[in-house]
């Protein structure tokens, strides 16, 4: 069983924080104007590679140690930078206007439930030495989600499924949620144009 010290966990969190902080705006700018479903496919690919790196490290033994795990965290974090600008926008793209709040509520509920129950479930699985099957299942889940995102792309109306990246640096909103004082959101402006 591979045991990770608090110091090494701190290294993993630092790698995640630095990667997300350094790359979030660059990734958003690079993804701007591209399809959100394509970003989900790329995100799933990065996450699957991350899990494969962890699985490789488990197969090679602890001798490879921190370096391969830190690499896995960095790759996962790059995928994470694609998650934030795509999921909320995709939820809003598929939601009918009358049900938009419910769709967003269900999405938030699913995320927070996963954040709460995920560590418990993983802890139980790792305690029972089911880490390898867990990693394989995570890679398969990434493949399923990528396939579903590709299918979803064909179903979305034109003018939606676009990642909006703003070059605004003056504090104006760059999200898809809505502008100040009731102004239309950037996504609404983009769809109208």
N, C-alpha and C positions, 0 to 999 in steps of 0.2 A: 504494500500500500504506500502510495506517495504522499508524504506529509509535507505541508507547506507552512513555513514559519510566518509569524506576523510581519517580520522584516521583508520577506519575499512578497507577501501579499501587498505590502506597502509599495513595493517596486511595481507590481502589476497595476495598482491603482494610479501610480504616478505615470506609467506608460500610457494608460488610458486617458488620463487627464491631459497630458502633454499632446498626445496625438489628436484628440478631439479639439483642444484649444488651438493648436497650430493649423489644423486642416479644415475645420468646419467652414470657414468663409471661403477658402480656396475651392473646396468641393462644391459648395453652393454656387459659386460663380461659374465653375466648369459645368455644372449640371443645369444651370439656368437655361430655359428655353427648350430643354429636352423633356422627353416623356417621363412622368413619374413612375409608370409601370416599368420602364426600362431601368430606372434607378433601383426599384425593388429587386429586379432580376440581378443586377450587379451586387446589391447589398447581400442578397442570399448567396451569391457566389463567394463573396468575401467571407461571409460567416461560415460557409461550408469549408473553405480553405483553412480558416481559423480552427475549426473543430478537427480537421484532418491533421493540423500541426500538433494539436494537443494529443490526438490519438497516436501520432507518430512518436511523440515524446514518451507516452505511456508504453508503447511497444519497445522503444529503445532502452527504456529504464531511466532512472533518475540521473545517470551520468551526463545526459545532455542538459538536464536541469533548466536553470533559469532562462538561458538564452532563447531556447525554442519556445518556452512558455511566454516570454516577453514578446517574441515575434508574433505569436498567436494573438496576444492581447492587442498589439498594434494593428494587425490585419482586421480583427474584430472591430476595433475602434474606427477604422476607416469606413467599414460598413455602417457603423452607428451614425456617422456623419451624414449618410444618405437617408437614414430613417426619419430624422426629425422634419426635413422639408417635404417628405413624400407622403407619409401615412395620413396626417390630418387632411391634407389636400385631396388625397384619393377618397377618403371617407366622405368628404363634402362633394366630390364629383359624382359618386354613386348614389348619394342620398337625394330622395325627392325633397323639394322645398318644405313640404308640410311635415316631413319626418327628420329633418336635418339634426335637430336637437337630440332626438332619440338615437340616431346613428352615432353621433359624437359621444353621447352618454354610454352607449354600448361599447364603443371603441375604448373609451377611457376605463370603463369597468373591466374589460378584458385585459388591458395593460396592467392596471393596478392589482388585479387578481393574480396575474402572472408574477408580478414583482413580489407579492406576498407569499404565494404558494410555491413558486419555483425553487427558492432556496431550501424549503422544507423537503420537497420531493427529491431534489438532487441529493440532499444530505442522506436521506433514507436509502436512495439507490447506491450511493457511494459506500455507505456503511455495509451494504450487502454485496459489495464488490461487483456491481453492475455498471461500472463506469464505461467500459468499452461498448456494451449495447446502448447505453445512453448517448454516447458520442455518435455512434452509427445512426441512431434515431434522429439526432439533431441534424446530421448531414442530410438524411432523407427528407426531413421536414423542410429544410432549405430548398431542396429540389422540388418538392410539392408546391411550396409557396411561389417559387419562380415560375413554375408551369401555370399556376392559377393567375399570376400577374400577367403572363403573356396572353392568356385567354381573355382576361379582363380588358386588356388594351384594345382588343377587337370590338368590345361591347360599348366602350365609352364614346360619347358624341364628340365630334371634332370641336376643337377649341377648349377642351378640358384635358386633363392629364398632362398638364404642362407645369414644370417646376419654374417658379418665378423667382428670379434673383434680381435684386435691385442694387444699383451702384450707389444708392443714397447713403451718404455718411453724415447727414445732418439730423438724424434721429427720426426721420419719417418712417412710417411702417414699411417693413419689407416682407411681412407675412401675408398669408391668404385670409386672415381673419377679419379684416376690415380697417378702414382708415379712421382718422379722428373726426369727431363731430358729425358722424353719420355719413361720411364720404364712402363711396364704394370701395371695396377691397381691391387690392392689386389684381387678384384673380378675376374679379368681376370686371375690372377695367380691361384686362387682357381679353376676356371672352367677348366683351362688347366691341372691341376693336376689330 
